[in-house]
Structures are given as C-alpha cells and as structure tokens.
Amino acid sequence: MRERIAVTGLGVLTPIGNDVNSFTDHLFKGTIGTGPIRSFDTAPYEVKNGGEVKGFDPEPFIKKLNPHELDRTSQFAIAVTRMALEHAGLDPEDLPRKRVGVIFGTTLGNQQTLERHVDGRLSGDTSYPVPYRRYSAQTISSCVGAEFGFRGPNLVIPTACAAGNYAIGYAADMIKRGKSDYMICGGTDAISRTCFTMFARLNAIAPEICQPFDQNRKGMMVSEGAGVLLLERYDLAVKRGATIYAEFAGYANSCDAFHVTAPHPEGDGAVLAMRKALENSGLTPENIDYISAHGTGTPANDKIEAKAVHKIFGERSRKIPISSIKSMIGHTMGAASAIEAVASVLAIHYGRVPPNANLRQMDPDFPLLVANEAIEMEIHAVLSNSFAFGGNISTLILKKQAEAGV
C-alpha cells in the first residue's frame, strides 16, 4: 500500500503576492508582476525588466536569528516556512523537533551577500559586515532549522531551475522512509546581478514581457521569490483535523545528458521524467487534468517541452489545459518549480487552472491546449514540469485528496 502524504500548508513570496491569499488572487486573475528592475542599476544592459518581490520586510518572520545577518535568499526561506506553518495551523513549539525536516532548492544561493561585499570593496566602503558564515548555500536550510528548532533531515539541493521539485520529491521520500513526519520543502532565490548578467549575455531575456508558447516569444524574465509546501504524514494530518489541500502523488528526476544550457532536441530527459513520475504515482496520462509547464518563454525550451508533452499524452495533449505561471511572475530560478507546486495545489483546491498570460498568438506548431485565461474545472491531478541547466529535469505530480485510491 502506498504511503500517503498530505500537503497541509503553503508559503509563498512572489512578484504578484507576498502571502498565500494575495498570490492566489493575482494568480487566477493573470496579474503581471514583472517590470523595470529596481534592485540594481540596469544601465549596462540592453534589457531592463525582471520580477521582484515588493515591500518584503523580514523582521516580522524572523524572531530568533538576526535578520540583518542573513542574505535575502535565506530571509525568504524563513519567511515562507513561517507562512506555511501558520497556514497549516501548526505551532512549531508543539511539533516533535527531531521529526521535522527542511529541504530547500536554490540556483545561486546567498549571492547578494557576495555582490554587496564586492560592491563595498570596489567602492572602498567597508561598512557592510559580510556574514560569511551565512553565505554558503547550505546555510539556507540550516538557518530555517535554527530559527524554528527543527532537527530532522536538513539539506539544500542546488540543481538550478529544477531544484524546487527535487526538494519536494526528496522530502516526500524522507516521510515514506520513516525519517521524518513533517517536511518543509521548496525553493528560494533572491534576484542578483550575477544571474541577470548570465541570462542577458545568453540573449535569453525578453525585452518587455514573458510570452510562453506564443509564436513571437522572445525569452524569459529573471525574477526572485520563494515557495514551500508543508508535507505531513497523512494519518497525522487526519488525526489533528487538518485541511488537506492536496496529496503528494509522485515524482521523478532525469538528466538530458546533452548540453549545459540547451535541452535535448527530442526532449528525451523530459519524456523520461514525466513517464517515471506517472509510474511512481500510480497514475496514467488519462488521470492528469492540468499540466503546469516549465514554460520559460524561450524559443528552444517551449518547443522541446511541447514535443515532450505530446510524446507522453499523444493527441490528448490538445485537450489538457497547460499553462506557465512564469508568464506572470518571471523565472524565479531555484524557487520556480516550488512556486509552481504551490500554484498546482491551489489549482486542485480551488478547481481553477491558472492562466498563461501574454499569449497573443499561439505557436501553431505546438500540439497543446494553452489556457490563456483561468478555467474553472474539477482538477484531480496535476503534472508539473521543471527543467534546468545541465539537463537536470524533475516532474512532480500532485492530486486531490479524494483521489488517493486512484
């Protein structure tokens, strides 16, 4: 019998919402959260737009550690963790600390700390106290553990843009293997000049908006944010009368083993991950009601994802709604698939497909049903894709509680 794992709490920080309620509202409205970058000077770049979390104050969320010693990426992680615990109706003081684990995915980790240090050295301003002990990536999850006293499995997964799904999948494994009862899992990344420069040099950033699956798409949008799921042993969730927003169904990881930045031309890694995730979940393509796409808006990514989805779903790929929320919030790097997992849970819970914004002219070569507006429908299961540099690929499947026996 399959171990059942409940999703009982959500936490999210994005360019369209700094809490679950505001994110939910703007998600289904199709609000665009990208625009001119304010965090740093974009004068040296031809492109100026991206996505930023606006008005974030870490102090209400960080009660034990000193927020001023933490990089923005780690601040995000603690904030969404506290949100998820409150959303789940759990007091961290009442939890068995040794049975609560933390796994975060990231792309660049605490990169703003290094950039601020470099800025200070170049300008001669040494007033910024560089917290090197909080710089390395593994301190993201360890800071969360220290803030809340969680002593279970604790790690960071740096598999770039697929890291959030990796974190959620491995967290579920921790519960299945009896190593923990509760897992905080997701992804976090603050915007940085380093990341923006990299994608600008690759000519991968769109000049104005992100248009996944559009015939005239021009690229992605560098963004920031964080998202987590609180996974809980199903029997414990039922015993305490928790609201179960969805159930973890399955996941799979793969690698294109092809190129450091380009996807495999036949989408082999994506096909493998989707197929194995379905097998792992005990579901079939016919059970999937909505596909949360990686959908970056770059010419190559969208083309290969469309091809891979068609290989798995056949002609049904023209009937299943698919959308990319990156059209609204941009690409939040290691947080991307985690935020998309939050959106997938909300889609299941509220029975609504998030829209693929900015779609003006569907690419006629794609055998897909791209939802350019929110669709109200019963959603029993969601398949969520995430692809990353290095060919790292992860597919996550979430399902409605009532479908646990499928």
N, C-alpha and C positions, 0 to 999 in steps of 0.2 A: 504494500500500500504506500502511495506517495506521501511524503511528509508535507503537510500543508503549512504555508507561511502567509501570514496576513500582513497587509500594508495598513497600518493604523495611524500613521502620522506623516505629514508633509511639511517641508520647509523650503522657501524659495526666495531668491533675490535676483531680479532681472531688470532690464531697461523698461519693462512695462508694468512692474509691480514689485514692491518690497515686502509683500506678505502674501499668503495664500489667497485671501479674499480679493485683493486688488489684482493680483495676477490672473485669477480665474475670470474676473470681469473683463479685463482687457484682452485676455487670450481668445475668448469667444467673440468679442467684438472685432477682432482683427486689428487692434491698435498697433501702429508702427512706433517702435521705441528707438529707432536709430536716427542719427542726425550728426551735426558737426561735433567733432571730438573737443572736449573742454579740458581733459586731464593733462594734456601736454601740447606743445606748440606743433601744429601740423604744417607750418610754412615750408619745411624742406620737402614735403611730399606733394605729389600731384593729386592724390586722393585725400579727402578731409573728413569723411564720415565714418562713423562706427556706432557701437552701442555702449552706453554707460549706465550703471546703477546710480540713480539720482537721489540725493538727500539722505544717504545712508549714514547713520550715527551708530558706531559700535558700542558705545557706553551702556545703553540700556540692556544689551545682550550679554556683555562680558562682566561678570560680577566678582570673579575670583582672581583672574590674571589681570595684568596691566595692559589695557587695550593699546596703549601708546608704544608698547614694546613689540607689538605684533604687526606683521605685514597685512595689507588689505585682504589678501587671499585667505589668510588664517582667520582674520576677523569675520569674513564671510562665512567660513566653515562653522565657527562657533555660533554665529547668529542663526543660521538655518537649522542647526541642531536644536537650539533652544526653541525655535518656532515649531519644529516637528514634535518635540516632547509636549509642548503646550497643546498643539493640535490633536495629539493622541490622548490628552488628558492624563499625562503621566508626570509625576514629580520625581526628578532624578534622585532626590533624597530617599525615596521609598523603593527604589529599584535595587536588585541584588547586583552590586557594582561589578563583581567578578564575572557576571553573566551578561554584561552589556559590552558589545564590541563596536569599533569605529573603523570604517574604511572609506577613504576619500580618493577620488581620481583627480589628476591635475595634468596640465601640459607644461607650464613654466614655473609652477610653484610660487614661492615668495619672491618673485622677480622685482617687484617695486622696491624692495629693500636694497637690492644691489644697484638699481638705477639711481636711487636717491643718494647712495654712497658715492657713486661715480660723479654725479652732478656736483656734490659737495667738494670732491677732490679737485675737479676741474675749475670750479669757481673760487676755491680757496676757503669755502665756508665749511668749517668742521663742526658746526653746532648740532648737526643731526647725529644722535648716538646710534650708530649702526648695531642693531641687535643680532650679531652674527649667530648667536646660539639659537635664534628663532628663524634663521634664513633657510636652512636646508629643507628640502621638500617634506621629509618625513615628520617635521615638526608640525605640519598641518593637523594630522590626526592626533599626534601626541598632545597638542595644545587643547584639542577638544576633550581628550581623555582627562587632562589635568584640570580643565575648567569644571567638568562635571563629576570627576572622580571615577570614571569608567575604567575598569581594569581588565576587560576582556580583550579579545584579539584586536590589534591596533596596527594598521598599516596604510601606506599611501601607494597608489598604483599610477605610474606616470606614462600610461600608454596613450598619450596625446588626446586627440579628439574623441576617442572611444573609451576613455578612462572611466567615465561615469557608469557606463553599462558594465564594464569589467568589475567595478567596485560593488555594484548591486548584485551581480551574479555570484561573486566570491562570498559576499556577505550571506547570501541565501545558503551557500554551501556550509558556512560556519554553523548555521542553525540546523541544517539537515544532519550534520555530523555530530551534533550534540556539544559543540564547543561554546555555544552561546544561546541565550534565549531571546535577546533583543540585539538588533544591529542598526546602527546609524550608518547609512551608506549613500554615497552620491558623488558629487564633483564640485570643484571650486577653482576659479581663476579670475584674478583681477586683471584689468587691461594694462598693457605695458607697451612702451615704445619698441622694445625688442621684438615682440610679436607683431606689432603693426608694421615695423620695418621689414620683417621677413616676408610677410604676405604682399606688401607693397612692391618689394623687389621681384617677387614672383609674378607681378602684374595680375594678382588674383582678386584684388579688392574692387568692387563695383564703385563707380563714381558717385552715385546718388542713393540707389535702393537695391535691396537684395530681391531677386526675382526667380526663385526656384522653379524649374520646369517650364519657364517661359522661353519661347523661341528666341527672344532677344536678350536673354540673361547675360549679364556682364561680369558676374563674380560674386564673392561673398562679402560679409561685413565683419570685421574684427570687433568683438564685444567682450563683455565680462558678466559674471554672475555666479550663482551657486544654487544647487538644489540637492535635497536629500529625501530619501524615503526612510521611514522607521519601519523596519521589518520586525515582526513579532511572532513567536511561536503561536500557531493558530489556536491551540487549546487554551493558552494563557489569555489570549485576546477575548475568546468567547467567555471564559470564566469571569473576567472582570467587566463584561458587558461593553466592550469597546466597539466603536464604529469601525467596521472593516470596509475600507474604501475600495479595496481590490485584493486579489491574491496574486502572489508571485507564481508564475506558471513554469517558466524555464528560461534558459539562456544558452548561448554557445559562442565561443570565440574562434577566430581563424586568422590566417595571415595570407595575403596575396602572394608574398614571397616573390615580388615582381620588380618594384621600383620604390625609391624612398619617398617620392611625392605623388607619382601617377598611379591611378588604380589599374588593376589588371584589365586589359581590353575586353575580356569576355566576362568580367565580374566574377571570376572563379571563387575568390575568397568570400564575397558577399553571398553567393549561392550556397556555399558550404555552411556558412554561419546560420543562414535562415533555415536550411534543411535540418541541421543538427539541433537548432533551438526548438523547432517543431517536434522533433523526435524526443527531445529532453522534456518537453512539456506534455507529451502525450496527446497533442493536438494535430490537426491536419490543416492544410491550406483552406479547406472549406469552413473551418471554425473561426477564421480570422475575419473580423468585421471592419477593422480600420488599420491602416499602416501609417505609423509615424516615421516619416522619411528622414534620412540624414540630410538630404536636400540643401546643399550649401549654396546653390545658385551659380556654381562654376560650370562651364561647358562640359568638362570631362566627367565630373562627379555625377551630375544629374543624368547624363547619358548612360553611364555604366550602371547606376542604381536602377534606372528604368528597365534596362536589359536584364539585370539580375532578378528583379521582382517578377518580370514576365516569365522568366525561366522557372520560377518556383510556382507561380499561380496560374500560368497559362492564360487562356482568354478571360479568366476571372479577374485578371489584373485590370481589365477595363471596367469592372463593376464594383471593386472595393474602393471606397474613398481613401485617398492618400493625401497627406499634406506635410509641409515642413514649417515648423514654427520659427525657424531661422529667418523666414521672410519678415517676421515682426521684431525679433529680438537680436538678430545677427548671430554670429557664431561665437559662443561663449567658451570655446576651447574645451578644456577638460571638464567643464560643467555642462557642456551641451547635451549629452545624452542623459545626464541626470535630470536636467530641467525638462527634457522631453519625456522622461519617465514620469515626472510629476504631472505633466500635461496629459499623458496617457491615462494615468489614474483618474484624473479629473474628467477625461472623456468618458471613461467607463462609469464613473459615479454619477455624472450628470446626464449621460446619454446624449452627448454632443460631440461632433467632430470639429476640432479647431480648424479655422480657415487657413489656406495657403494664400497669404496676402500678396499684393502686387502682381498677380497673374493677369496679364493683359492679352497675351496671345499664346495659347498652349502650343508647345512644340509638337507638330503633327507626327513626328517620328516616334513619340512615346506612347506605348500601349497602356496608358494609365487613366484613372478617373481622379483628376486632381480637384480637390474641394476648394474652390475659390471663395467660398463663404461657409459659415458654420452650418452644419447639418444636424438636425435632431433625429436621432435613431437609437435603438437599443444596441449597445455595444457589449458583446460577450467576451471578446478577446482582442487585444491589440498587439501587433508585432512592431517593435521599434528598432530601427537600424542605426548603427553608428560606425563610421569609417574614419580611419586616421592615417597620418603619415607613417611610413614604414610598412604600410599594408595591414596594419592592425585593424581588425574588424570584430564587432560584437553585436549580436542580436538578442534583444530581451523580449520576452512575452509575458504580459500581464493579463489577468482575466477577472471577470466579475465573480463575486463570492458564490452566487447561485450556481455557477458553472463548475464548481470544484470537482464534480464527479465525471466531467467530460473526459 
